[in-house]
Amino acid sequence: MSRPKVLKPIRGNVSEMPDTIEYDSASLSVTVGVGRLGPVRPEVWNYQVSGMRVVRHWFDYRRHAPRRRRSSSELDMITADRWTVDLTEQLRDLLAALDGCVHLEPKQVALLDRIIADELLTNSDLEEASVLPLPLAAQRIGKAKHGPTLF
C-alpha cells in the first residue's frame, strides 16, 4: 500500500480552510486548497463505488462549504471550521486504502473468473452432502423463547 506524503502542508486556519480538491496527473499529486499530497496514482484518484468518486465524496463533507445531498439531522450541520493535521492524516489513510483496493483488483477479477468458470452446486450435490433438505428445526423462523415478541 502506498501512503502519499505531504508535499506541501494543507493550511488549517479558519480563513484558509480548503474548499477545493484537484488532481494533477503530471505530478501525480492531489491539491487540497494550497496544500499538496503525493504521489497518488490516477486509479486511486478516480476510484469509484457505484459511480461515486470516493475521494471527492470524502472531501465534500469536510470542505469549507460542505456539500451534502440533504440534512438528515442536526448533526449534519456540525462542520469543521479549520483543517486539522488529523484531517490530513485521514485523507492520507483513505488514499492508501484506495491504493490497496486498486492493487487487489487484478486478483479479485481473477478469483471471480475462477468462481464463474467452476462447476455450480446442484440440489443433488447438497442433498448428497446432507445439507438439503433442511431439518425441521432449521425451517422454522427463530422465535424468542422468553418475553414478548414483535409479531
N, C-alpha and C positions, 0 to 999 in steps of 0.2 A: 504494500500500500504506500502510495506517495502522498506525503503531507506537505502542502505548499508552505513556503517560507514567507515571512513578512518582508517584502522588498521595500515597502515604504509604509510606515505606520498609518493606520486609519485614525484620523483625528477624532477625539472624543468629546470635546466641549460642546456646550449647548448650541452655540452659533454655527458650529461646523458639523453638526450631525449629518451623516451622509444621506442623500436622497436618491443617489444613482448608483447602479452597478453595471459594469460593462466588461466585455471580454475582448482582449486583443490577441488575435490568433498569431500575429507576427512574433510577439514576445511571450506567448503562452501565459498571459497574466490576466488576473481579474482586478479591475479597478473598482474600489468602493469609495465613493466620494473622492478624496485626494489620495487615499491610501492604495496600496497595490500588493497582491499576493501572487506567488508563482513558484514553480511552474504548475500550470493546470492544463491538462490535455483537453482538446476541443470536445472529446466524447464525454468528459466529466461535466464541462460547462453546459453541454446540450442534453444532459441526461434527463429523460422523461419517464414519468409513471402515468399511464393512462392519459397521455397527452399533456400532462402538467410538467412544466420545466421546474425541476426541483430546486435548483439554486435560486432562481428568480423568485419562486414562491416563498422560499425561506426568507429571503431579503425583504420582500414586500411587506411582511409582518413586522420587520424590525427597522425599517427606514424612518427618516424624519417625519414624513407624512404617510403612515401605514396605509396600504391598500388592502381592503377586505371586500368580500362579496356582500356580506351583511353582518350585523352585530347580533349575536345570539344571547349575550348577557352583558351586564355592566363590566364584567372582567375584560371584555373585548376593548373597552375604552381605555384601559390602562396601557400606556405605551411608554417606551424609554424616551427620555429627553436628552440622552447623551449616549455615545457609542463607548462601550467599555472594552477592556482587554479581554474579558470573558466572552463578549460577543465575537471578537476576532478569533478567539480560540474555538468557539463553537463553529464558526464558518470554516476554519481550517479543518476541524474534525469532520464536518459534513463533506467537504471536498475530498478528504482522504477516504471516507466511507464510500462515496460515489466512485472514486478511483478503484477501490476494491471491487465494487459491483461490475464496473466495466472490465476489469481484469478477469473476472469469473465468467463473463458472458460466453466466451467460446466453449468452456467446459459445460456450462448449463445447456447450450444448444446441442452439444454432442450427447449429453446424457438424455435429453428429451428425444433426440433422434433414435437413440438406442431403445428407449422405452417404447416409442411408437412402432419401431421395427420388430419388436419382440412379439411373441405369441400372447394372445389375450386369454385370460382365465374364463372358463365357461362355468355354468351352473354345475355341470357334471364334475368338473375339477374340484369345485368347492364341496360338493356332496361327498366325493371320494376322500377329501381331507377332513371330513366331519365338521365343516364349517356351516354347511346347509344340510337339512333345514335347521333353523334356529330352534333351540329348546323353548318350550312354552314359557318358561320363566323369563327368557330374554325377549319374548314377543310382547309381553305386557309393558305398557308405559309405566315407568317408575312413579310410585306414589309415596308420599310421606307416610311413614308408619305412625307417627305421633303428631298431634296438633292439627290445626285447621289447614285446609288446602285452598288454593285459589278457585278450583273448579270442583 
